[in-house]
Amino acid sequence: MEGANRDGSFFEDVISSDLALRIIQWLNVADSGRLACTSQRYYYLVHQYRRWRGPEIAITTDLLTLAGIEQPTKTERVLSYSSDEISSAMAKDWKKKLQSKPNLILGFSTPSNLVDAIKKDTCFPVSPRTCEAISLNVVAHQRIQVYQPELGQSGVQSRQPKLDYKSRASLMAMSFPGATIMPYLIRGQPQVEDLEFMEHRLRFHNKSNDENFWKAMILYAVGSGVQASDQITTRIQALMPSAVIVGGACREGFVSMPTYTKEELSSMSIKNIKYVLSHCCSNAIHEGVVDRDAAKNFLEKSELVDCIYAALEKERAVTSDRYSSVYTISGAGILGVFLGGNVPIKSVVSRGVHSVLNNNGPPQPFSDLVVHETALSRPGDDDYLFGGHDQPPIHLIRKIRDKATGVLYSPIELMVKYFPAAESQIDFLGLKRKGWDGFQLSSLNEMTQALNAFAILTDGSEPELETLEEAEMDFFCLNGEACMEDMDRTMLKLKEQTKGEEILGALMYTCNGRGPEIGYLIPEEMSDAKRFARSFPAVPCLGFYAAGEYGPIALAGNENVFQKGRASLQGFTAVFALFIVPVRDLPSTYDWDDSIQNVEQFVRHRLH
């Protein structure tokens, strides 16, 4: 065109940078990618905007996708769509809603033929040289879906959130710039060598040796993998004490293949290198393209590293051809992802109990009852309750003091005084140590009357072995009314404590005893999801109803809605993982240098 420069790119080079960025702000990841291909300058501006844009989340479901597929006219036969068509349309849908490439895709499915199609469309041939998305999908009997419909979509003109648990699949595509995302899986019940290998990988990828580097662990347990999962949460939580651990027990799951560089393999012990061969090359060994004894007869560690790296390449090729680059667990095991670096995640837990001391009302943040006399009983002690020497210590509370009156009570005397006033059977004894926010709940057991002592089990960790003297005490009853009330209070506190922030999306792992249908505990359909949607109608929320939930230990009477650390497998809880960022307004101008020299330097760095 007239006035064009020597490359014929007059428009690309002369148009105002701010105007170009205004255009980019309205483009999804596919369209901005096409624009980035037109010139080096647009390539630079698109990538700078994506980096500035920060974390993003988009969701899609099979029902949303079907609503968007062109429907036949009244005179035409109603079309039926294959699982491949639906899954492909779901993938296209989330790509329209993101401005940056996702690096994590979480899926939630119920058992159906759609699961295999989703595997192919969400699990990419990841390798250490690429930066594709990690995929993690859970298959459960019932899943949760709360989404905000778009105007005009499927004839929906309302802005009310839609709740569903009967559709077959949903996906949450997430973009976390600068994040480290590491998939993992363990087949069968976790063994010591599995945990040691996992811990080594966590340390290796924490390049800065920052105890706060790892932000979260999403954990799914399948079959008998549940039975030994608590040892994983305890050990991993000790390694990353401030991290969020969330998830649940499910029917089946699949996750992207872990990848290993030669640098990481070289950092491992010989034992861990051989672990990679035996546990991470199973498909290639089964196909006969890798010898299961390939790690033998190497004198030099470097030769062993080269051998295992070559085996991993073959495993990747075999798995990509046959299994869409994923590992599946359907019998027993655990799987999930670790999230490190720039991942804005926080966790919230709700259980719902009534306080006996507060006249069967909501828990209060204090109690006049305090522990006066307690002892720590260890294996081998005369008063230890269990056999074996590998059991954790137990606190035995023998005297309780009423701060208001100064009266001392034995456990039996306290039960005689308060238990008749309870609205129902007392389920928990709550203890609040000094400096803690809320009461930690322990199940009451039948040994109390025989011992005239409240027996409090520990997990053996140092925080739980600290004395209980002067800890405040209350008794609690679990029921449906309390669960609904606690969710209402939790959502109210969440709104108050996220002012000035934006919740991009939520994951919800709730007990199958709490829904989705009306049940003996909660007389409402999708009670927990309804309360979240009512408080946050514009926030997408996905999850599933679990046979046990992983999350920070549920507390009663806590004032801070967010919890982290001390994760455990629990029941009758609703656990949320929330992705929260500061509210960010688009600036009128950007302070980015798109000079020729800077653009060319950026392009060289990205492409070479």
Secondary structure, 3 states (H helix, E strand, C coil): CCCCCCCCCHHHHHCCHHHHHHHHCCCCHHHHHHHHCCCHHHHHHHHHHHHHHCCEEEEEEHHHHHHHCCCCCCCCCCCCCCHHHHHHHHHHHHHHHCCCCCCEEEEEECCCCHHHHHHHHHCCCCCCCCCCCEEEEEECCCEEEEECCCCCECCECCCCCEEECCCCEEEEEEECCCEEEEEEEEECCCCHHHHHHHHHHHHHHCCCCCCCCEEEEEEEEEHHHHCCHHHHHHHHHHHCCCCEEEEEEECEEEEECCCCCHHHHHHCCHHHHHHHHHHHCHHHHHHCCCCCCCCCCCCCHHHHHHHHHHHHHHHHHHHHHHHCCEEEECCCEEEEEEEEECCCEEEEEECCEEECCCCCECCCCCCCEEEEEEEEECCCCCCCCCCCCCCCCEEEEEEEEECCCCCEECHHHHHHHHHHHCCCCCCEEEEECCCCCCEEEEECCCHHHHHCCEEEECCCCHHHHCCCCCCEEEEEEECHHHHHHHHHHHHHHHHHCCCCEEEEEEEEEEECCCCCCCCCCCCCCCHHHHHHHHHCCCCCEEEEEECCEEEECCEECCCCCCECCCEEEECCCEEEEEEEEECCCCCCCCCCCCCHHHHHHHHHHHHC
